[in-house]
């Protein structure tokens, strides 16, 4: 293998290592964002469930008895 071919392989490896590092950074940031979104979804779901429970309780209290 001549020197020029070896340099080309080394250049390709350097580019691939850089691309791999960039992709790793992207995946890491996406994972952080996914965790934040999961927490937000859980919070919103809990608030919705509490609001629905409160609404069911309120509607049961506001119903007129059948004899009215």
N, CA, C and O atoms as a Maestro MAE file, in Angstrom:
{
 s_m_m2io_version
 :::
 2.0.0
}

f_m_ct {
 s_m_title
 :::
 protein
 m_atom[272] {
  # First column is atom index #
  i_m_mmod_type
  r_m_x_coord
  r_m_y_coord
  r_m_z_coord
  i_m_residue_number
  s_m_chain_name
  s_m_pdb_residue_name
  s_m_pdb_atom_name
  i_m_atomic_number
  :::
  1 25 0.867 -1.170 0.000 1 A "UNK " " N  " 7
  2 3 0.000 0.000 0.000 1 A "UNK " " CA " 6
  3 2 0.914 1.233 0.000 1 A "UNK " " C  " 6
  4 15 1.846 1.344 0.797 1 A "UNK " " O  " 8
  5 25 0.620 2.127 -0.898 2 A "UNK " " N  " 7
  6 3 1.473 3.309 -0.984 2 A "UNK " " CA " 6
  7 2 1.048 4.374 0.026 2 A "UNK " " C  " 6
  8 15 -0.004 4.271 0.657 2 A "UNK " " O  " 8
  9 25 1.871 5.371 0.160 3 A "UNK " " N  " 7
  10 3 1.652 6.425 1.156 3 A "UNK " " CA " 6
  11 2 0.376 7.214 0.881 3 A "UNK " " C  " 6
  12 15 -0.337 7.581 1.814 3 A "UNK " " O  " 8
  13 25 0.081 7.478 -0.392 4 A "UNK " " N  " 7
  14 3 -1.112 8.260 -0.751 4 A "UNK " " CA " 6
  15 2 -2.397 7.523 -0.370 4 A "UNK " " C  " 6
  16 15 -3.331 8.135 0.147 4 A "UNK " " O  " 8
  17 25 -2.448 6.243 -0.616 5 A "UNK " " N  " 7
  18 3 -3.620 5.445 -0.255 5 A "UNK " " CA " 6
  19 2 -3.797 5.411 1.253 5 A "UNK " " C  " 6
  20 15 -4.918 5.492 1.756 5 A "UNK " " O  " 8
  21 25 -2.693 5.292 1.969 6 A "UNK " " N  " 7
  22 3 -2.752 5.282 3.424 6 A "UNK " " CA " 6
  23 2 -3.270 6.615 3.960 6 A "UNK " " C  " 6
  24 15 -4.062 6.634 4.902 6 A "UNK " " O  " 8
  25 25 -2.834 7.723 3.375 7 A "UNK " " N  " 7
  26 3 -3.322 9.047 3.793 7 A "UNK " " CA " 6
  27 2 -4.813 9.198 3.516 7 A "UNK " " C  " 6
  28 15 -5.535 9.773 4.330 7 A "UNK " " O  " 8
  29 25 -5.283 8.691 2.382 8 A "UNK " " N  " 7
  30 3 -6.707 8.767 2.048 8 A "UNK " " CA " 6
  31 2 -7.540 7.978 3.070 8 A "UNK " " C  " 6
  32 15 -8.601 8.427 3.502 8 A "UNK " " O  " 8
  33 25 -7.049 6.822 3.439 9 A "UNK " " N  " 7
  34 3 -7.756 6.018 4.446 9 A "UNK " " CA " 6
  35 2 -7.774 6.747 5.789 9 A "UNK " " C  " 6
  36 15 -8.795 6.753 6.477 9 A "UNK " " O  " 8
  37 25 -6.667 7.351 6.157 10 A "UNK " " N  " 7
  38 3 -6.610 8.089 7.420 10 A "UNK " " CA " 6
  39 2 -7.551 9.291 7.398 10 A "UNK " " C  " 6
  40 15 -8.192 9.593 8.405 10 A "UNK " " O  " 8
  41 25 -7.638 9.975 6.262 11 A "UNK " " N  " 7
  42 3 -8.559 11.114 6.132 11 A "UNK " " CA " 6
  43 2 -9.999 10.643 6.272 11 A "UNK " " C  " 6
  44 15 -10.795 11.272 6.969 11 A "UNK " " O  " 8
  45 25 -10.337 9.540 5.612 12 A "UNK " " N  " 7
  46 3 -11.704 9.002 5.707 12 A "UNK " " CA " 6
  47 2 -12.030 8.605 7.144 12 A "UNK " " C  " 6
  48 15 -13.133 8.858 7.629 12 A "UNK " " O  " 8
  49 25 -11.085 7.993 7.810 13 A "UNK " " N  " 7
  50 3 -11.302 7.600 9.208 13 A "UNK " " CA " 6
  51 2 -11.519 8.841 10.071 13 A "UNK " " C  " 6
  52 15 -12.386 8.839 10.945 13 A "UNK " " O  " 8
  53 25 -10.748 9.892 9.838 14 A "UNK " " N  " 7
  54 3 -10.911 11.128 10.614 14 A "UNK " " CA " 6
  55 2 -12.300 11.728 10.394 14 A "UNK " " C  " 6
  56 15 -12.946 12.166 11.346 14 A "UNK " " O  " 8
  57 25 -12.763 11.749 9.134 15 A "UNK " " N  " 7
  58 3 -14.101 12.269 8.852 15 A "UNK " " CA " 6
  59 2 -15.184 11.415 9.521 15 A "UNK " " C  " 6
  60 15 -16.148 11.938 10.080 15 A "UNK " " O  " 8
  61 25 -15.005 10.102 9.452 16 A "UNK " " N  " 7
  62 3 -15.984 9.205 10.066 16 A "UNK " " CA " 6
  63 2 -16.012 9.354 11.584 16 A "UNK " " C  " 6
  64 15 -17.080 9.312 12.196 16 A "UNK " " O  " 8
  65 25 -14.845 9.526 12.187 17 A "UNK " " N  " 7
  66 3 -14.799 9.740 13.635 17 A "UNK " " CA " 6
  67 2 -15.510 11.031 14.001 17 A "UNK " " C  " 6
  68 15 -16.239 11.081 14.992 17 A "UNK " " O  " 8
  69 25 -15.303 12.076 13.209 18 A "UNK " " N  " 7
  70 3 -15.966 13.362 13.461 18 A "UNK " " CA " 6
  71 2 -17.482 13.229 13.297 18 A "UNK " " C  " 6
  72 15 -18.243 13.732 14.123 18 A "UNK " " O  " 8
  73 25 -17.920 12.552 12.233 19 A "UNK " " N  " 7
  74 3 -19.349 12.351 12.007 19 A "UNK " " CA " 6
  75 2 -19.964 11.539 13.145 19 A "UNK " " C  " 6
  76 15 -21.073 11.827 13.594 19 A "UNK " " O  " 8
  77 25 -19.243 10.534 13.603 20 A "UNK " " N  " 7
  78 3 -19.718 9.716 14.718 20 A "UNK " " CA " 6
  79 2 -19.876 10.552 15.984 20 A "UNK " " C  " 6
  80 15 -20.871 10.424 16.697 20 A "UNK " " O  " 8
  81 25 -18.901 11.402 16.262 21 A "UNK " " N  " 7
  82 3 -18.975 12.269 17.444 21 A "UNK " " CA " 6
  83 2 -20.143 13.250 17.327 21 A "UNK " " C  " 6
  84 15 -20.857 13.490 18.301 21 A "UNK " " O  " 8
  85 25 -20.335 13.817 16.130 22 A "UNK " " N  " 7
  86 3 -21.455 14.746 15.922 22 A "UNK " " CA " 6
  87 2 -22.793 14.047 16.131 22 A "UNK " " C  " 6
  88 15 -23.689 14.588 16.780 22 A "UNK " " O  " 8
  89 25 -22.924 12.855 15.585 23 A "UNK " " N  " 7
  90 3 -24.171 12.102 15.753 23 A "UNK " " CA " 6
  91 2 -24.394 11.724 17.213 23 A "UNK " " C  " 6
  92 15 -25.527 11.738 17.695 23 A "UNK " " O  " 8
  93 25 -23.340 11.394 17.899 24 A "UNK " " N  " 7
  94 3 -23.453 11.067 19.314 24 A "UNK " " CA " 6
  95 2 -23.970 12.272 20.110 24 A "UNK " " C  " 6
  96 15 -24.808 12.128 21.001 24 A "UNK " " O  " 8
  97 25 -23.457 13.460 19.775 25 A "UNK " " N  " 7
  98 3 -23.928 14.676 20.440 25 A "UNK " " CA " 6
  99 2 -25.405 14.926 20.165 25 A "UNK " " C  " 6
  100 15 -26.152 15.324 21.059 25 A "UNK " " O  " 8
  101 25 -25.819 14.692 18.928 26 A "UNK " " N  " 7
  102 3 -27.228 14.889 18.559 26 A "UNK " " CA " 6
  103 2 -28.116 13.926 19.341 26 A "UNK " " C  " 6
  104 15 -29.154 14.321 19.871 26 A "UNK " " O  " 8
  105 25 -27.707 12.672 19.411 27 A "UNK " " N  " 7
  106 3 -28.492 11.663 20.142 27 A "UNK " " CA " 6
  107 2 -28.576 12.028 21.618 27 A "UNK " " C  " 6
  108 15 -29.632 11.878 22.233 27 A "UNK " " O  " 8
  109 25 -27.491 12.498 22.184 28 A "UNK " " N  " 7
  110 3 -27.488 12.894 23.594 28 A "UNK " " CA " 6
  111 2 -28.473 14.041 23.835 28 A "UNK " " C  " 6
  112 15 -29.258 13.999 24.782 28 A "UNK " " O  " 8
  113 25 -28.429 15.063 22.978 29 A "UNK " " N  " 7
  114 3 -29.359 16.191 23.137 29 A "UNK " " CA " 6
  115 2 -30.811 15.745 22.945 29 A "UNK " " C  " 6
  116 15 -31.704 16.209 23.654 29 A "UNK " " O  " 8
  117 25 -31.043 14.855 21.995 30 A "UNK " " N  " 7
  118 3 -32.399 14.352 21.784 30 A "UNK " " CA " 6
  119 2 -32.880 13.564 22.995 30 A "UNK " " C  " 6
  120 15 -34.049 13.657 23.368 30 A "UNK " " O  " 8
  121 25 -32.009 12.805 23.603 31 A "UNK " " N  " 7
  122 3 -32.392 12.046 24.794 31 A "UNK " " CA " 6
  123 2 -32.786 12.982 25.931 31 A "UNK " " C  " 6
  124 15 -33.760 12.733 26.641 31 A "UNK " " O  " 8
  125 25 -32.024 14.060 26.100 32 A "UNK " " N  " 7
  126 3 -32.386 15.047 27.121 32 A "UNK " " CA " 6
  127 2 -33.746 15.657 26.828 32 A "UNK " " C  " 6
  128 15 -34.560 15.838 27.734 32 A "UNK " " O  " 8
  129 25 -33.990 15.972 25.574 33 A "UNK " " N  " 7
  130 3 -35.274 16.563 25.189 33 A "UNK " " CA " 6
  131 2 -36.418 15.572 25.388 33 A "UNK " " C  " 6
  132 15 -37.501 15.957 25.827 33 A "UNK " " O  " 8
  133 25 -36.187 14.312 25.074 34 A "UNK " " N  " 7
  134 3 -37.210 13.288 25.271 34 A "UNK " " CA " 6
  135 2 -37.553 13.157 26.752 34 A "UNK " " C  " 6
  136 15 -38.724 13.046 27.114 34 A "UNK " " O  " 8
  137 25 -36.540 13.169 27.596 35 A "UNK " " N  " 7
  138 3 -36.799 13.078 29.041 35 A "UNK " " CA " 6
  139 2 -37.619 14.268 29.533 35 A "UNK " " C  " 6
  140 15 -38.537 14.108 30.337 35 A "UNK " " O  " 8
  141 25 -37.281 15.457 29.046 36 A "UNK " " N  " 7
  142 3 -38.030 16.655 29.442 36 A "UNK " " CA " 6
  143 2 -39.467 16.572 28.952 36 A "UNK " " C  " 6
  144 15 -40.393 16.929 29.680 36 A "UNK " " O  " 8
  145 25 -39.659 16.109 27.733 37 A "UNK " " N  " 7
  146 3 -41.016 15.979 27.193 37 A "UNK " " CA " 6
  147 2 -41.811 14.912 27.937 37 A "UNK " " C  " 6
  148 15 -43.004 15.088 28.183 37 A "UNK " " O  " 8
  149 25 -41.161 13.810 28.296 38 A "UNK " " N  " 7
  150 3 -41.834 12.776 29.087 38 A "UNK " " CA " 6
  151 2 -42.310 13.340 30.422 38 A "UNK " " C  " 6
  152 15 -43.433 13.073 30.850 38 A "UNK " " O  " 8
  153 25 -41.465 14.110 31.068 39 A "UNK " " N  " 7
  154 3 -41.847 14.717 32.350 39 A "UNK " " CA " 6
  155 2 -43.024 15.671 32.154 39 A "UNK " " C  " 6
  156 15 -43.952 15.698 32.963 39 A "UNK " " O  " 8
  157 25 -42.979 16.443 31.085 40 A "UNK " " N  " 7
  158 3 -44.071 17.398 30.811 40 A "UNK " " CA " 6
  159 2 -45.374 16.663 30.515 40 A "UNK " " C  " 6
  160 15 -46.435 17.071 30.987 40 A "UNK " " O  " 8
  161 25 -45.304 15.593 29.745 41 A "UNK " " N  " 7
  162 3 -46.498 14.806 29.437 41 A "UNK " " CA " 6
  163 2 -47.082 14.211 30.712 41 A "UNK " " C  " 6
  164 15 -48.298 14.217 30.900 41 A "UNK " " O  " 8
  165 25 -46.226 13.701 31.586 42 A "UNK " " N  " 7
  166 3 -46.697 13.137 32.853 42 A "UNK " " CA " 6
  167 2 -47.398 14.211 33.679 42 A "UNK " " C  " 6
  168 15 -48.460 13.967 34.252 42 A "UNK " " O  " 8
  169 25 -46.796 15.406 33.736 43 A "UNK " " N  " 7
  170 3 -47.393 16.504 34.488 43 A "UNK " " CA " 6
  171 2 -48.758 16.892 33.925 43 A "UNK " " C  " 6
  172 15 -49.714 17.085 34.677 43 A "UNK " " O  " 8
  173 25 -48.843 17.004 32.618 44 A "UNK " " N  " 7
  174 3 -50.107 17.392 31.979 44 A "UNK " " CA " 6
  175 2 -51.150 16.294 32.169 44 A "UNK " " C  " 6
  176 15 -52.322 16.589 32.405 44 A "UNK " " O  " 8
  177 25 -50.737 15.041 32.069 45 A "UNK " " N  " 7
  178 3 -51.667 13.927 32.269 45 A "UNK " " CA " 6
  179 2 -52.232 13.919 33.690 45 A "UNK " " C  " 6
  180 15 -53.423 13.684 33.893 45 A "UNK " " O  " 8
  181 25 -51.372 14.175 34.660 46 A "UNK " " N  " 7
  182 3 -51.832 14.223 36.047 46 A "UNK " " CA " 6
  183 2 -52.813 15.382 36.261 46 A "UNK " " C  " 6
  184 15 -53.822 15.233 36.950 46 A "UNK " " O  " 8
  185 25 -52.505 16.525 35.666 47 A "UNK " " N  " 7
  186 3 -53.411 17.677 35.795 47 A "UNK " " CA " 6
  187 2 -54.749 17.392 35.128 47 A "UNK " " C  " 6
  188 15 -55.796 17.772 35.652 47 A "UNK " " O  " 8
  189 25 -54.724 16.726 33.974 48 A "UNK " " N  " 7
  190 3 -55.956 16.382 33.273 48 A "UNK " " CA " 6
  191 2 -56.783 15.395 34.088 48 A "UNK " " C  " 6
  192 15 -58.000 15.545 34.204 48 A "UNK " " O  " 8
  193 25 -56.128 14.396 34.647 49 A "UNK " " N  " 7
  194 3 -56.844 13.415 35.464 49 A "UNK " " CA " 6
  195 2 -57.460 14.081 36.689 49 A "UNK " " C  " 6
  196 15 -58.587 13.763 37.069 49 A "UNK " " O  " 8
  197 25 -56.730 14.995 37.303 50 A "UNK " " N  " 7
  198 3 -57.273 15.705 38.470 50 A "UNK " " CA " 6
  199 2 -58.448 16.583 38.064 50 A "UNK " " C  " 6
  200 15 -59.441 16.663 38.788 50 A "UNK " " O  " 8
  201 25 -58.347 17.232 36.927 51 A "UNK " " N  " 7
  202 3 -59.445 18.085 36.462 51 A "UNK " " CA " 6
  203 2 -60.670 17.245 36.122 51 A "UNK " " C  " 6
  204 15 -61.797 17.649 36.409 51 A "UNK " " O  " 8
  205 25 -60.461 16.093 35.520 52 A "UNK " " N  " 7
  206 3 -61.591 15.218 35.201 52 A "UNK " " CA " 6
  207 2 -62.246 14.691 36.460 52 A "UNK " " C  " 6
  208 15 -63.473 14.621 36.529 52 A "UNK " " O  " 8
  209 25 -61.461 14.320 37.458 53 A "UNK " " N  " 7
  210 3 -62.014 13.828 38.718 53 A "UNK " " CA " 6
  211 2 -62.801 14.938 39.410 53 A "UNK " " C  " 6
  212 15 -63.875 14.701 39.963 53 A "UNK " " O  " 8
  213 25 -62.259 16.136 39.372 54 A "UNK " " N  " 7
  214 3 -62.956 17.277 39.971 54 A "UNK " " CA " 6
  215 2 -64.260 17.565 39.233 54 A "UNK " " C  " 6
  216 15 -65.272 17.887 39.855 54 A "UNK " " O  " 8
  217 25 -64.233 17.450 37.927 55 A "UNK " " N  " 7
  218 3 -65.437 17.695 37.120 55 A "UNK " " CA " 6
  219 2 -66.501 16.640 37.410 55 A "UNK " " C  " 6
  220 15 -67.685 16.961 37.509 55 A "UNK " " O  " 8
  221 25 -66.078 15.373 37.548 56 A "UNK " " N  " 7
  222 3 -67.057 14.320 37.877 56 A "UNK " " CA " 6
  223 2 -67.670 14.559 39.248 56 A "UNK " " C  " 6
  224 15 -68.871 14.371 39.444 56 A "UNK " " O  " 8
  225 25 -66.839 14.973 40.193 57 A "UNK " " N  " 7
  226 3 -67.333 15.245 41.542 57 A "UNK " " CA " 6
  227 2 -68.301 16.415 41.521 57 A "UNK " " C  " 6
  228 15 -69.354 16.368 42.156 57 A "UNK " " O  " 8
  229 25 -67.947 17.454 40.797 58 A "UNK " " N  " 7
  230 3 -68.787 18.642 40.727 58 A "UNK " " CA " 6
  231 2 -70.120 18.331 40.050 58 A "UNK " " C  " 6
  232 15 -71.166 18.791 40.508 58 A "UNK " " O  " 8
  233 25 -70.095 17.551 38.962 59 A "UNK " " N  " 7
  234 3 -71.341 17.254 38.270 59 A "UNK " " CA " 6
  235 2 -72.245 16.374 39.135 59 A "UNK " " C  " 6
  236 15 -73.467 16.503 39.067 59 A "UNK " " O  " 8
  237 25 -71.670 15.482 39.947 60 A "UNK " " N  " 7
  238 3 -72.477 14.653 40.836 60 A "UNK " " CA " 6
  239 2 -73.112 15.512 41.929 60 A "UNK " " C  " 6
  240 15 -74.246 15.248 42.327 60 A "UNK " " O  " 8
  241 25 -72.428 16.504 42.410 61 A "UNK " " N  " 7
  242 3 -72.966 17.380 43.442 61 A "UNK " " CA " 6
  243 2 -74.027 18.332 42.882 61 A "UNK " " C  " 6
  244 15 -74.945 18.726 43.601 61 A "UNK " " O  " 8
  245 25 -73.907 18.696 41.623 62 A "UNK " " N  " 7
  246 3 -74.820 19.649 41.020 62 A "UNK " " CA " 6
  247 2 -76.090 19.034 40.447 62 A "UNK " " C  " 6
  248 15 -77.004 19.755 40.048 62 A "UNK " " O  " 8
  249 25 -76.152 17.719 40.403 63 A "UNK " " N  " 7
  250 3 -77.342 17.077 39.837 63 A "UNK " " CA " 6
  251 2 -78.544 17.274 40.755 63 A "UNK " " C  " 6
  252 15 -78.437 17.225 41.980 63 A "UNK " " O  " 8
  253 25 -79.659 17.491 40.134 64 A "UNK " " N  " 7
  254 3 -80.900 17.606 40.904 64 A "UNK " " CA " 6
  255 2 -81.417 16.206 41.244 64 A "UNK " " C  " 6
  256 15 -81.278 15.278 40.447 64 A "UNK " " O  " 8
  257 25 -81.982 16.068 42.365 65 A "UNK " " N  " 7
  258 3 -82.607 14.781 42.687 65 A "UNK " " CA " 6
  259 2 -83.746 14.502 41.691 65 A "UNK " " C  " 6
  260 15 -84.311 15.444 41.135 65 A "UNK " " O  " 8
  261 25 -84.084 13.256 41.462 66 A "UNK " " N  " 7
  262 3 -85.078 12.887 40.446 66 A "UNK " " CA " 6
  263 2 -86.470 13.474 40.724 66 A "UNK " " C  " 6
  264 15 -87.248 13.626 39.782 66 A "UNK " " O  " 8
  265 25 -86.811 13.804 41.951 67 A "UNK " " N  " 7
  266 3 -88.162 14.270 42.231 67 A "UNK " " CA " 6
  267 2 -88.338 15.757 41.947 67 A "UNK " " C  " 6
  268 15 -89.430 16.276 42.176 67 A "UNK " " O  " 8
  269 25 -87.322 16.474 41.459 68 A "UNK " " N  " 7
  270 3 -87.507 17.895 41.146 68 A "UNK " " CA " 6
  271 2 -87.919 18.078 39.735 68 A "UNK " " C  " 6
  272 15 -88.121 19.209 39.293 68 A "UNK " " O  " 8
  :::
 }
 m_bond[271] {
  # First column is bond index #
  i_m_from
  i_m_to
  i_m_order
  :::
  1 1 2 1
  2 2 3 1
  3 3 4 2
  4 3 5 1
  5 5 6 1
  6 6 7 1
  7 7 8 2
  8 7 9 1
  9 9 10 1
  10 10 11 1
  11 11 12 2
  12 11 13 1
  13 13 14 1
  14 14 15 1
  15 15 16 2
  16 15 17 1
  17 17 18 1
  18 18 19 1
  19 19 20 2
  20 19 21 1
  21 21 22 1
  22 22 23 1
  23 23 24 2
  24 23 25 1
  25 25 26 1
  26 26 27 1
  27 27 28 2
  28 27 29 1
  29 29 30 1
  30 30 31 1
  31 31 32 2
  32 31 33 1
  33 33 34 1
  34 34 35 1
  35 35 36 2
  36 35 37 1
  37 37 38 1
  38 38 39 1
  39 39 40 2
  40 39 41 1
  41 41 42 1
  42 42 43 1
  43 43 44 2
  44 43 45 1
  45 45 46 1
  46 46 47 1
  47 47 48 2
  48 47 49 1
  49 49 50 1
  50 50 51 1
  51 51 52 2
  52 51 53 1
  53 53 54 1
  54 54 55 1
  55 55 56 2
  56 55 57 1
  57 57 58 1
  58 58 59 1
  59 59 60 2
  60 59 61 1
  61 61 62 1
  62 62 63 1
  63 63 64 2
  64 63 65 1
  65 65 66 1
  66 66 67 1
  67 67 68 2
  68 67 69 1
  69 69 70 1
  70 70 71 1
  71 71 72 2
  72 71 73 1
  73 73 74 1
  74 74 75 1
  75 75 76 2
  76 75 77 1
  77 77 78 1
  78 78 79 1
  79 79 80 2
  80 79 81 1
  81 81 82 1
  82 82 83 1
  83 83 84 2
  84 83 85 1
  85 85 86 1
  86 86 87 1
  87 87 88 2
  88 87 89 1
  89 89 90 1
  90 90 91 1
  91 91 92 2
  92 91 93 1
  93 93 94 1
  94 94 95 1
  95 95 96 2
  96 95 97 1
  97 97 98 1
  98 98 99 1
  99 99 100 2
  100 99 101 1
  101 101 102 1
  102 102 103 1
  103 103 104 2
  104 103 105 1
  105 105 106 1
  106 106 107 1
  107 107 108 2
  108 107 109 1
  109 109 110 1
  110 110 111 1
  111 111 112 2
  112 111 113 1
  113 113 114 1
  114 114 115 1
  115 115 116 2
  116 115 117 1
  117 117 118 1
  118 118 119 1
  119 119 120 2
  120 119 121 1
  121 121 122 1
  122 122 123 1
  123 123 124 2
  124 123 125 1
  125 125 126 1
  126 126 127 1
  127 127 128 2
  128 127 129 1
  129 129 130 1
  130 130 131 1
  131 131 132 2
  132 131 133 1
  133 133 134 1
  134 134 135 1
  135 135 136 2
  136 135 137 1
  137 137 138 1
  138 138 139 1
  139 139 140 2
  140 139 141 1
  141 141 142 1
  142 142 143 1
  143 143 144 2
  144 143 145 1
  145 145 146 1
  146 146 147 1
  147 147 148 2
  148 147 149 1
  149 149 150 1
  150 150 151 1
  151 151 152 2
  152 151 153 1
  153 153 154 1
  154 154 155 1
  155 155 156 2
  156 155 157 1
  157 157 158 1
  158 158 159 1
  159 159 160 2
  160 159 161 1
  161 161 162 1
  162 162 163 1
  163 163 164 2
  164 163 165 1
  165 165 166 1
  166 166 167 1
  167 167 168 2
  168 167 169 1
  169 169 170 1
  170 170 171 1
  171 171 172 2
  172 171 173 1
  173 173 174 1
  174 174 175 1
  175 175 176 2
  176 175 177 1
  177 177 178 1
  178 178 179 1
  179 179 180 2
  180 179 181 1
  181 181 182 1
  182 182 183 1
  183 183 184 2
  184 183 185 1
  185 185 186 1
  186 186 187 1
  187 187 188 2
  188 187 189 1
  189 189 190 1
  190 190 191 1
  191 191 192 2
  192 191 193 1
  193 193 194 1
  194 194 195 1
  195 195 196 2
  196 195 197 1
  197 197 198 1
  198 198 199 1
  199 199 200 2
  200 199 201 1
  201 201 202 1
  202 202 203 1
  203 203 204 2
  204 203 205 1
  205 205 206 1
  206 206 207 1
  207 207 208 2
  208 207 209 1
  209 209 210 1
  210 210 211 1
  211 211 212 2
  212 211 213 1
  213 213 214 1
  214 214 215 1
  215 215 216 2
  216 215 217 1
  217 217 218 1
  218 218 219 1
  219 219 220 2
  220 219 221 1
  221 221 222 1
  222 222 223 1
  223 223 224 2
  224 223 225 1
  225 225 226 1
  226 226 227 1
  227 227 228 2
  228 227 229 1
  229 229 230 1
  230 230 231 1
  231 231 232 2
  232 231 233 1
  233 233 234 1
  234 234 235 1
  235 235 236 2
  236 235 237 1
  237 237 238 1
  238 238 239 1
  239 239 240 2
  240 239 241 1
  241 241 242 1
  242 242 243 1
  243 243 244 2
  244 243 245 1
  245 245 246 1
  246 246 247 1
  247 247 248 2
  248 247 249 1
  249 249 250 1
  250 250 251 1
  251 251 252 2
  252 251 253 1
  253 253 254 1
  254 254 255 1
  255 255 256 2
  256 255 257 1
  257 257 258 1
  258 258 259 1
  259 259 260 2
  260 259 261 1
  261 261 262 1
  262 262 263 1
  263 263 264 2
  264 263 265 1
  265 265 266 1
  266 266 267 1
  267 267 268 2
  268 267 269 1
  269 269 270 1
  270 270 271 1
  271 271 272 2
  :::
 }
}
